[in-house]
Amino acid sequence: MRAHGHARRRAARATYILAQSEASARWARHLTAAYLNHGCGEQISAHQVDDATLVVSELVTNATRHGRSSCRLQLSVNHGRVTVEVQDSSPVRPKLRPADMMAESGRGIAMVRELSRQFSVLGGPGEGKTVQAVLAC
């Protein structure tokens, strides 16, 4: 007798390399929206797409501005959860500052953390880092 199990569906994943350029955040938003709306293999709500494009924009902007390098954007979807990872070559971890609504900058990481179910910074000294945000369903 042969047992038949259910096939496990793998998480859909996309990886993009983005130049150290102010235009990279715009490209990252475009790529994220296209991937989540058409290429990820799951039905993603418009609200999740909006949150993901905002998170991607903030993380890519930080990576290209403060990481002083190109960056790698990786998007994955598994059972409705969207994971965003942005890797750069700087080992300096992002700083979480109290949100000052009057400041022109410095609110991005606080906003990313607020939109995320999980937020982490991975990597060791000298190796660069990966900032990961898992968005709530």
C-alpha positions as CSV (number, residue, x, y, z in Angstrom):
1,M,0.0,0.0,0.0
2,R,1.3,3.4,-0.9
3,A,0.6,6.5,1.2
4,H,-0.3,9.7,-0.6
5,G,0.3,13.0,1.2
6,H,-0.7,16.4,0.3
7,A,1.9,18.4,-1.7
8,R,3.3,21.2,0.4
9,R,3.2,24.5,-1.5
10,R,6.5,26.4,-1.4
11,A,6.7,30.0,-0.6
12,A,6.9,32.2,-3.7
13,R,10.1,34.4,-3.7
14,A,11.6,37.2,-5.8
15,T,15.0,38.8,-5.5
16,Y,16.1,42.1,-7.0
17,I,19.5,43.9,-6.9
18,L,19.1,47.6,-6.7
19,A,21.8,50.3,-7.4
20,Q,22.9,52.8,-4.9
21,S,20.6,55.5,-6.3
22,E,17.8,57.7,-5.1
23,A,15.7,56.1,-7.9
24,S,16.1,52.6,-6.3
25,A,13.2,53.2,-3.8
26,R,10.9,54.1,-6.6
27,W,11.9,51.0,-8.6
28,A,11.6,48.8,-5.4
29,R,8.0,50.1,-4.9
30,H,7.1,49.3,-8.5
31,L,8.7,45.8,-8.4
32,T,7.0,45.0,-5.1
33,A,3.6,46.0,-6.2
34,A,3.9,44.1,-9.5
35,Y,5.2,41.0,-7.7
36,L,2.5,41.0,-5.0
37,N,-0.3,41.8,-7.4
38,H,0.7,39.4,-10.2
39,G,3.7,37.2,-9.6
40,C,3.6,35.8,-6.0
41,G,1.1,33.0,-6.6
42,E,-1.2,34.1,-3.8
43,Q,-4.1,36.5,-3.3
44,I,-2.7,39.5,-1.5
45,S,-5.0,42.2,-0.2
46,A,-4.6,45.8,-1.5
47,H,-3.9,46.8,2.1
48,Q,-1.0,44.3,2.4
49,V,0.4,45.6,-1.0
50,D,0.3,49.2,0.3
51,D,2.0,48.2,3.6
52,A,4.6,46.2,1.8
53,T,5.4,48.9,-0.7
54,L,5.8,51.4,2.1
55,V,8.1,49.1,4.1
56,V,10.2,48.3,1.0
57,S,10.5,52.0,0.2
58,E,11.8,52.8,3.7
59,L,14.2,49.9,3.9
60,V,15.6,50.4,0.4
61,T,16.0,54.1,1.0
62,N,17.9,53.4,4.3
63,A,20.1,50.8,2.6
64,T,21.1,52.9,-0.3
65,R,21.5,56.1,1.7
66,H,23.0,54.9,5.0
67,G,24.5,51.5,3.8
68,R,26.3,53.4,1.1
69,S,26.0,50.5,-1.3
70,S,23.7,48.7,-3.7
71,C,21.2,46.5,-2.0
72,R,19.4,43.2,-2.4
73,L,15.6,43.2,-2.0
74,Q,14.0,39.8,-1.4
75,L,10.3,39.3,-1.2
76,S,8.5,36.2,-0.2
77,V,4.9,35.1,0.4
78,N,3.9,32.1,2.4
79,H,0.3,31.5,3.4
80,G,-0.6,35.2,3.1
81,R,2.4,36.5,5.1
82,V,4.6,38.8,3.2
83,T,8.3,38.9,4.2
84,V,10.5,41.8,3.1
85,E,14.3,41.5,3.4
86,V,16.8,44.2,2.4
87,Q,20.5,43.5,2.5
88,D,23.3,46.0,2.3
89,S,27.1,45.9,2.9
90,S,27.1,48.1,6.0
91,P,27.3,46.4,9.3
92,V,25.8,49.5,11.1
93,R,22.4,48.6,12.5
94,P,19.4,50.9,11.9
95,K,18.6,53.2,14.8
96,L,15.2,53.3,16.2
97,R,14.4,56.8,17.4
98,P,11.3,58.0,19.1
99,A,8.8,59.2,16.4
100,D,9.0,63.0,16.0
101,M,6.2,63.9,13.8
102,M,7.7,67.3,13.0
103,A,11.0,65.9,11.9
104,E,11.7,65.6,8.1
105,S,13.4,62.2,8.5
106,G,14.1,59.5,11.1
107,R,10.6,58.0,11.3
108,G,11.1,55.2,8.8
109,I,12.2,52.3,11.0
110,A,9.6,53.1,13.7
111,M,7.0,53.0,10.9
112,V,8.3,49.7,9.5
113,R,8.2,48.2,13.0
114,E,4.7,49.4,13.5
115,L,3.5,47.8,10.3
116,S,5.4,44.5,10.9
117,R,4.4,41.4,12.8
118,Q,8.1,40.6,13.2
119,F,11.1,42.9,12.7
120,S,14.7,41.9,12.9
121,V,18.2,42.8,11.8
122,L,20.4,39.9,10.8
123,G,24.1,39.8,10.2
124,G,27.4,40.2,11.9
125,P,30.1,42.8,12.1
126,G,31.9,43.4,8.8
127,E,29.5,41.3,6.8
128,G,26.8,43.8,6.1
129,K,23.3,43.2,7.4
130,T,19.8,42.1,6.4
131,V,16.8,44.0,7.7
132,Q,13.8,41.7,7.7
133,A,10.1,42.7,8.2
134,V,7.3,40.1,8.2
135,L,4.0,41.8,7.6
136,A,0.8,40.8,9.3
137,C,-1.9,39.1,7.2
